[in-house]
Structures are given as structure tokens and as C-alpha cells.
Amino acid sequence: MSHIAEEVIPMLYRKLGRTGIEVSILGLGCMRFPLRNISDGVPTTLKQSEEIDEEQAMEMIRHSINHGVNYFDTAYTYHGGKSEPLLGKAVKGHREKIMIVTKLPVWLVQKEDDFERYFNEQMERLDTDYVDAYLLHGLTRKLWDRVRELRVLHSLERILADHRVRHVGFSFHDDVRIFKEIVDGYDWAICQIQYNYFDRNYQAGHEGLEYAASKGLGVVVMEPLRGGKLTNKIPDQVQKIWDQADPKRAPVEWALRWIWNHSEVSTVLSGMSSMSQLRENIKIANEANSFSLSKKNLELIDRVTELYKKMCIVDCTACGYCMPCPQGVNIPLNFTLYNDTSVFEALGNAAMRYKEMLSPEQKASQCTACGECEERCPQHIPIIEELRKVHDRLARGK
């Protein structure tokens, strides 16, 4: 029996800021690995969000490496701590060809000694004696103050000096003014920001992108598809705009190419959770040079942006930072169903799923307004208020 080899698509690379490292413009984020036993791609329990389909995830990592992806991003908390060990296992034999990037859970650091304890645990999980980049995870005004109070920057200096880490950086979820303060507060190599055609002026936004690049930082973009919301179940009125494009492209291609059109962006983590998504994204990346979109292309994307802004109720990307809820409320899933009623005109289906798919403790009605979720939400959503609206709409189905 003859075997037809899969086509190897050339990968494009860009400089990672002043590090000079050539990174693939498509990186593999390890926060949304394929999961076992989930419905419609949305985990319905915290446990399910931790149950990685290891065989598929390993295949994705190795396929990425074979097709030129060399930037792999994970964190201490991803998949309940299971992401780092899986990545470490999958990249055996390829270590010198790739970058392993992981993150310190700053919100868990309570005293100065915690830094070394978490870092050593992460090195053991990844089964490596160094990481290429170590980021402070999800910095905000409050966490930046903690970083300075607990001498975390001094700890970064130590692991740089003994070569356990080659570069340091931070990921970010706050206002652009805080972003600039953090950029100027240390000699960072990398920053990771949320950026997409919908969120142009949100958090660090375009202003932060340009500022970081001007300071020589490599810029890594997360949430380019807003957790899949810019590509899944496209509303008819949005699709009508896409259909006017010349040339014709899928929504995922428009979204990714819009990011890569910015020369300041080093690499993009697109939140891939299946082999089909990975293959599609690699193919798109092959042609995604800076400034490759025409003026008409950009105007078309602007029209889609404005339409989505008019349709969306809650600005949630399902990142999961609000979880776990002490009462068991599945906040991202509640908001996904709620937004479906507006953006995708699916009230009946969303109400049915709310009543039948969510367990009693997962429903919005179980919120006790403790406020823990709002403190952790990178989007600064008034979660308590919105959960009341979710239950009112979905429980009544009207």
C-alpha cells in the first residue's frame, strides 16, 4: 500500500524583539489542549477542563514541531497543572529546536521564598534544566505591586544569572497606563498581550503593542480569536460582510491575518484545541506577512468589528481566570450561553442547555456575590450583576 506523505508547509519567522531569536509567527499555546468527554467544546466542570486528551495533545505538539513551530507557551495553572508535564514529555528529543515558555502564578506567591518553590516545581514538571522564557503571569496593578513588594524581580535576576532561564517577561491584563509602567519597570525581553480586531483598544491594545515594540520587547499575542468567538457560529449578518471580500477567506484567516499584518507582533497563540485547527492555522501562517492586507481588506474587517460590538452582551473570552467559583458556578459557560442568545440568536438552544446541561451548582443563580471572580477577571466584567441577568434570561427562556 502506498503512503502519501503530508505536505510540509514552510513556516514564517520573525525576530522576538531584541533577543534576536527567530520565532515562528504561529506559536502553540498549551491552555486549550483537546479534552476528553466534553460537550460542544465547552467543559462543563472544572475537572473536565483538566482532563487532557493526551494522545491528541501529543500529536498536536509533535505535528507543530515537524511543521516549523518553535514557540510553546504553557503555565503553572493550565489544565489544573497537567499542561507543563505533558509539554515536557512531548518535546523530548527536540529541546534545542524549540522555545519552552512558562509562567509564574504571581497571585499564589505570598512570600519571597515562594518564587523558588514554584519555579523548581515547574522545572520538574517540564523535565528540563532550563526554560527559554519565564513570564510573570497575568500582571495587573495589584499583582505588579506584589511583584515589587516580594522582590520577585530580584528572583528573576537570580535565575537569569545561573542560566536556568534565558529570557524573562510578563503577560498582562489591565489598563494600558499600567502596561507602560510595567514595561518601563524592568529590562524585559517579552510581553504577552490580548489583541484582536475586536479588542484593538482593550487592555494594552494597539497603543501598548506599539509601545512595547518601540522598547525592543518581543510581543506575543494571545486571544486573537477571542476564545473562538470570532470564528465559531458566524452570525448571518457578519457572514454577509465576509462574503463581500475579495479574495474570499474564512473568518479564522481574516482574524489571524489581521494580527500578523502588524509588524510589531512576533508570534501569535491562537488557542488551537484540535489537529484540524492546527493544520488550518499553519496553512494560514504560511502567507501571513506584515502589511499583506489591502486597504479594502482592512475596511471590511472594520465593518465586522463594529457589527460584533453592537451584538455582544458580555465581553467574556472564556479564559477561565475567574474559576473556580467557591459555589461551583461555571461562569464562562454561563456567559457563553448568554452571549449565544444575542450574537447567534439562539435563545431556545441556550435556555435548554442552561436548564439541562448545567448542574444546579453550576448555574448563575448560585452566585452569592462573594466577589472573588471579579477580582480575578482580566476583562473587569461586573460578573455578579451579569450572572443575575444570565439567570433571568435563560431560566425564563425569554
C-alpha positions as CSV (number, residue, x, y, z in Angstrom):
1,M,0.0,0.0,0.0
2,S,1.4,3.4,-1.0
3,H,1.7,6.1,1.6
4,I,1.3,9.7,0.7
5,A,3.4,12.0,2.9
6,E,1.7,15.0,4.3
7,E,2.8,18.3,2.7
8,V,5.2,20.2,4.9
9,I,4.2,23.9,4.7
10,P,7.1,26.4,5.1
11,M,6.7,28.4,8.3
12,L,7.4,32.2,8.5
13,Y,9.5,33.6,11.3
14,R,10.0,36.9,13.0
15,K,12.5,38.4,15.5
16,L,11.4,38.1,19.1
17,G,12.2,41.7,19.9
18,R,15.8,42.5,20.9
19,T,16.5,38.8,21.8
20,G,17.2,38.3,18.1
21,I,15.6,34.8,18.3
22,E,13.7,33.8,15.2
23,V,10.3,32.6,16.3
24,S,7.6,31.0,14.3
25,I,4.8,33.5,13.7
26,L,2.4,30.8,15.0
27,G,3.1,29.6,18.5
28,L,1.3,26.7,20.3
29,G,-0.4,27.8,23.4
30,C,-1.0,25.0,25.9
31,M,-4.0,26.3,27.7
32,R,-6.6,24.8,25.4
33,F,-5.4,21.3,24.6
34,P,-8.1,18.9,23.4
35,L,-10.2,17.5,26.3
36,R,-11.9,14.2,26.9
37,N,-15.7,13.8,27.4
38,I,-16.9,17.4,26.8
39,S,-19.9,18.8,25.1
40,D,-19.6,21.2,22.1
41,G,-16.0,22.0,23.0
42,V,-17.0,23.7,26.3
43,P,-16.0,21.9,29.6
44,T,-19.0,21.7,31.9
45,T,-17.0,21.1,35.1
46,L,-13.6,22.2,36.4
47,K,-12.5,18.6,36.4
48,Q,-13.3,18.2,32.7
49,S,-11.2,21.3,31.9
50,E,-8.2,19.4,33.4
51,E,-8.8,16.1,31.5
52,I,-6.5,16.5,28.6
53,D,-6.8,14.0,25.7
54,E,-3.1,13.2,26.0
55,E,-2.8,11.3,22.7
56,Q,-4.3,14.1,20.6
57,A,-2.3,16.8,22.5
58,M,0.9,14.9,22.0
59,E,0.2,14.5,18.3
60,M,-0.5,18.3,18.0
61,I,2.8,19.2,19.7
62,R,4.8,16.9,17.5
63,H,3.0,18.0,14.4
64,S,3.7,21.6,15.3
65,I,7.4,20.9,15.7
66,N,7.5,19.0,12.4
67,H,6.0,22.0,10.6
68,G,8.3,24.6,12.0
69,V,6.5,25.9,15.1
70,N,9.2,26.6,17.7
71,Y,7.3,28.7,20.4
72,F,5.5,26.7,23.0
73,D,3.6,28.5,25.8
74,T,2.3,27.0,29.0
75,A,1.8,28.0,32.6
76,Y,1.7,26.6,36.1
77,T,-2.1,26.6,36.3
78,Y,-3.1,25.4,32.8
79,H,-5.3,22.3,32.8
80,G,-5.0,22.1,36.6
81,G,-1.2,21.7,36.4
82,K,-1.2,19.0,33.7
83,S,-0.1,21.1,30.8
84,E,3.5,21.5,31.8
85,P,4.2,17.8,32.3
86,L,2.6,16.9,29.0
87,L,4.6,19.5,27.1
88,G,7.8,18.4,28.7
89,K,7.1,14.8,27.7
90,A,6.1,15.7,24.2
91,V,9.2,17.8,23.3
92,K,11.8,15.2,24.3
93,G,14.3,14.9,21.6
94,H,13.5,18.3,20.2
95,R,14.6,20.5,23.1
96,E,17.2,22.5,21.3
97,K,15.0,23.3,18.4
98,I,12.2,25.0,20.3
99,M,11.4,27.6,23.0
100,I,9.6,26.5,26.1
101,V,7.9,29.4,27.8
102,T,6.1,29.1,31.1
103,K,4.7,31.5,33.7
104,L,4.9,32.1,37.4
105,P,1.4,32.2,39.1
106,V,2.1,35.6,40.8
107,W,-1.3,35.6,42.6
108,L,-0.2,32.5,44.5
109,V,3.1,34.0,45.7
110,Q,2.7,35.0,49.3
111,K,6.3,35.3,50.5
112,E,9.7,35.7,48.8
113,D,10.6,32.1,49.1
114,D,7.6,31.0,47.1
115,F,9.2,32.1,43.9
116,E,11.9,29.5,44.1
117,R,9.5,26.8,45.2
118,Y,7.1,27.3,42.3
119,F,9.9,27.7,39.7
120,N,11.6,24.4,40.9
121,E,8.3,22.6,40.7
122,Q,7.8,23.9,37.1
123,M,11.2,22.7,36.1
124,E,10.4,19.3,37.4
125,R,7.1,19.2,35.6
126,L,8.7,20.2,32.4
127,D,11.6,17.8,33.0
128,T,14.2,20.4,31.8
129,D,17.2,22.1,33.4
130,Y,16.3,25.5,31.8
131,V,13.4,27.3,30.2
132,D,13.8,29.7,27.3
133,A,11.5,32.3,28.8
134,Y,9.8,32.7,32.1
135,L,6.9,35.1,32.4
136,L,5.1,36.7,35.3
137,H,1.6,35.6,34.7
138,G,-1.4,37.9,34.2
139,L,0.1,41.1,35.7
140,T,-2.3,43.8,36.9
141,R,-1.9,46.9,39.1
142,K,-2.4,44.8,42.2
143,L,0.0,42.0,41.1
144,W,2.6,44.4,39.9
145,D,2.7,45.9,43.4
146,R,3.0,42.4,44.8
147,V,5.9,41.7,42.5
148,R,7.8,44.6,43.8
149,E,6.9,44.1,47.5
150,L,8.1,40.4,47.4
151,R,11.3,41.1,45.4
152,V,10.2,39.0,42.5
153,L,12.4,41.0,40.1
154,H,15.4,40.1,42.3
155,S,14.4,36.4,41.9
156,L,14.2,36.8,38.2
157,E,17.8,38.2,38.2
158,R,18.9,35.2,40.1
159,I,17.6,32.6,37.7
160,L,18.9,34.6,34.7
161,A,22.3,34.7,36.3
162,D,22.5,31.0,36.8
163,H,21.2,30.3,33.3
164,R,18.1,28.4,34.4
165,V,16.2,31.0,32.4
166,R,17.3,32.7,29.2
167,H,14.8,35.5,29.0
168,V,12.1,36.9,31.2
169,G,8.8,38.7,30.5
170,F,5.2,39.1,31.6
171,S,1.7,38.5,30.4
172,F,-0.8,41.3,31.0
173,H,-4.4,42.0,31.9
174,D,-5.0,45.6,32.9
175,D,-5.1,49.2,31.7
176,V,-2.6,50.5,29.1
177,R,-1.2,53.0,31.6
178,I,-0.3,50.2,34.0
179,F,1.1,48.3,31.0
180,K,3.5,51.1,30.1
181,E,4.6,51.4,33.8
182,I,5.4,47.7,33.9
183,V,7.3,47.8,30.5
184,D,9.4,50.7,31.9
185,G,9.8,49.0,35.3
186,Y,12.3,46.3,34.3
187,D,14.5,45.1,31.4
188,W,12.0,42.7,30.0
189,A,12.6,40.7,26.8
190,I,9.0,39.6,26.1
191,C,5.4,40.7,26.8
192,Q,2.2,38.8,26.1
193,I,-1.0,40.8,25.5
194,Q,-4.6,40.2,24.4
195,Y,-5.1,41.6,20.9
196,N,-7.5,41.0,18.1
197,Y,-9.6,43.1,15.7
198,F,-12.4,43.4,18.2
199,D,-10.1,44.3,21.2
200,R,-7.9,46.9,19.4
201,N,-8.1,49.4,22.3
202,Y,-8.7,47.0,25.2
203,Q,-6.2,46.5,28.0
204,A,-2.7,47.1,26.4
205,G,-4.4,47.4,23.0
206,H,-2.7,48.9,19.9
207,E,-1.1,51.6,22.0
208,G,0.6,49.1,24.2
209,L,1.6,47.0,21.2
210,E,3.4,49.9,19.6
211,Y,4.9,51.0,22.9
212,A,6.4,47.6,23.8
213,A,7.8,47.1,20.3
214,S,9.4,50.5,20.4
215,K,11.2,49.5,23.6
216,G,12.6,46.3,22.0
217,L,10.2,43.8,23.6
218,G,9.1,40.7,21.6
219,V,5.3,40.9,21.6
220,V,3.3,37.7,21.9
221,V,-0.4,37.9,21.1
222,M,-3.0,35.8,23.0
223,E,-6.8,35.6,22.3
224,P,-6.5,36.6,18.6
225,L,-9.8,34.8,18.1
226,R,-11.4,35.8,21.4
227,G,-11.7,32.3,22.6
228,G,-13.1,31.2,19.2
229,K,-15.9,33.7,19.3
230,L,-14.7,35.4,16.1
231,T,-14.7,32.1,14.2
232,N,-17.4,29.8,15.6
233,K,-21.1,30.0,14.6
234,I,-20.7,33.2,12.5
235,P,-24.0,35.2,12.6
236,D,-25.6,35.6,9.2
237,Q,-25.2,39.4,9.1
238,V,-21.5,39.0,9.8
239,Q,-21.1,36.3,7.2
240,K,-22.7,38.6,4.6
241,I,-19.9,41.0,5.2
242,W,-17.2,38.3,4.8
243,D,-18.9,37.1,1.6
244,Q,-18.2,40.5,0.1
245,A,-14.4,40.1,0.4
246,D,-12.1,39.7,-2.5
247,P,-10.4,37.3,-2.2
248,K,-12.7,35.0,-0.2
249,R,-11.2,33.9,3.2
250,A,-12.6,32.0,6.2
251,P,-13.2,34.2,9.3
252,V,-10.3,32.5,11.1
253,E,-8.0,33.5,8.3
254,W,-9.2,37.1,8.4
255,A,-8.7,37.3,12.2
256,L,-5.2,35.8,12.2
257,R,-4.0,37.7,9.2
258,W,-5.2,41.0,10.8
259,I,-2.9,40.3,13.7
260,W,0.1,39.3,11.5
261,N,-0.5,42.3,9.4
262,H,1.1,44.2,12.3
263,S,4.9,44.1,12.1
264,E,5.2,44.7,15.8
265,V,3.8,41.2,16.6
266,S,6.4,38.5,17.0
267,T,4.2,35.4,17.4
268,V,0.5,34.5,17.9
269,L,-1.1,32.0,20.2
270,S,-4.4,31.2,18.5
271,G,-5.9,28.8,21.1
272,M,-5.9,25.7,19.0
273,S,-7.6,22.7,20.5
274,S,-7.7,20.2,17.6
275,M,-5.5,18.8,14.8
276,S,-7.8,20.3,12.2
277,Q,-7.4,23.8,13.8
278,L,-3.6,23.3,13.9
279,R,-3.4,22.3,10.3
280,E,-5.6,25.2,9.2
281,N,-3.6,27.8,11.3
282,I,-0.3,26.5,9.9
283,K,-1.5,26.9,6.4
284,I,-2.7,30.4,7.0
285,A,0.6,31.4,8.7
286,N,2.4,30.4,5.5
287,E,1.2,33.6,3.7
288,A,0.7,36.0,6.6
289,N,3.4,38.6,6.0
290,S,3.3,42.0,7.6
291,F,1.3,44.6,5.6
292,S,-0.2,42.0,3.3
293,L,-3.8,43.1,3.7
294,S,-5.1,45.7,1.3
295,K,-7.0,48.9,2.4
296,K,-10.2,47.3,1.2
297,N,-9.5,44.2,3.3
298,L,-8.9,46.3,6.4
299,E,-12.1,48.3,5.8
300,L,-14.0,45.1,5.6
301,I,-12.7,43.9,9.0
302,D,-13.6,47.3,10.5
303,R,-17.2,46.7,9.4
304,V,-17.3,43.3,11.0
305,T,-15.8,44.7,14.2
306,E,-18.5,47.4,14.5
307,L,-21.2,44.8,13.9
308,Y,-19.9,42.4,16.6
309,K,-19.6,45.3,19.1
310,K,-23.3,46.0,18.6
311,M,-24.3,42.4,19.2
312,C,-22.2,41.1,22.1
313,I,-23.7,41.3,25.6
314,V,-20.9,40.3,28.0
315,D,-17.3,40.8,26.9
316,C,-16.0,37.4,28.1
317,T,-13.3,35.4,26.3
318,A,-13.7,32.2,28.4
319,C,-10.1,32.5,29.6
320,G,-11.1,30.8,32.9
321,Y,-9.2,33.1,35.2
322,C,-12.4,33.7,37.2
323,M,-12.6,30.0,38.1
324,P,-13.0,28.1,40.3
325,C,-16.0,29.7,41.8
326,P,-16.4,28.8,45.6
327,Q,-20.0,27.9,44.9
328,G,-19.3,25.9,41.8
329,V,-20.8,28.4,39.3
330,N,-19.4,27.8,35.8
331,I,-19.0,31.4,34.9
332,P,-17.5,31.1,31.4
333,L,-20.2,28.6,30.3
334,N,-23.0,30.8,31.7
335,F,-21.7,33.8,29.7
336,T,-21.2,31.7,26.6
337,L,-24.8,30.6,26.7
338,Y,-25.9,34.2,27.4
339,N,-24.0,35.7,24.5
340,D,-25.3,33.0,22.2
341,T,-28.8,34.4,22.7
342,S,-27.7,37.7,21.2
343,V,-24.8,37.1,18.8
344,F,-26.1,33.8,17.5
345,E,-29.8,34.3,18.1
346,A,-30.0,31.0,19.9
347,L,-32.2,31.7,22.9
348,G,-34.1,28.4,22.8
349,N,-31.0,26.3,22.5
350,A,-29.1,28.3,25.1
351,A,-32.0,28.1,27.6
352,M,-32.3,24.4,27.1
353,R,-28.6,23.9,27.6
354,Y,-28.7,26.1,30.7
355,K,-31.6,24.0,32.2
356,E,-30.4,20.6,31.3
357,M,-26.6,20.6,30.8
358,L,-25.6,22.6,33.8
359,S,-25.8,21.0,37.2
360,P,-27.6,23.0,39.9
361,E,-24.4,24.4,41.5
362,Q,-23.1,25.5,38.1
363,K,-26.0,27.8,37.3
364,A,-25.8,31.6,37.6
365,S,-28.5,31.5,40.2
366,Q,-26.0,30.0,42.7
367,C,-23.8,33.1,42.8
368,T,-23.5,34.5,46.3
369,A,-21.9,37.8,45.3
370,C,-18.7,37.0,47.2
371,G,-16.7,38.9,44.5
372,E,-13.7,36.6,44.2
373,C,-14.3,36.2,40.5
374,E,-14.4,39.9,39.8
375,E,-11.0,40.4,41.5
376,R,-9.5,37.8,39.1
377,C,-11.3,38.7,35.9
378,P,-8.8,40.1,33.3
379,Q,-11.7,41.7,31.4
380,H,-13.0,43.5,34.5
381,I,-16.5,42.3,33.8
382,P,-19.1,43.0,36.5
383,I,-19.7,39.3,36.9
384,I,-22.1,39.4,39.8
385,E,-24.5,41.7,38.0
386,E,-24.2,39.9,34.7
387,L,-24.9,36.5,36.3
388,R,-28.2,37.8,37.6
389,K,-29.1,38.8,34.1
390,V,-28.0,35.4,32.8
391,H,-30.3,33.5,35.1
392,D,-33.2,35.9,34.5
393,R,-33.0,35.4,30.7
394,L,-32.0,31.7,30.5
395,A,-34.2,30.3,33.3
396,R,-37.3,32.0,31.8
397,G,-36.3,31.4,28.2
398,K,-37.4,34.8,27.0
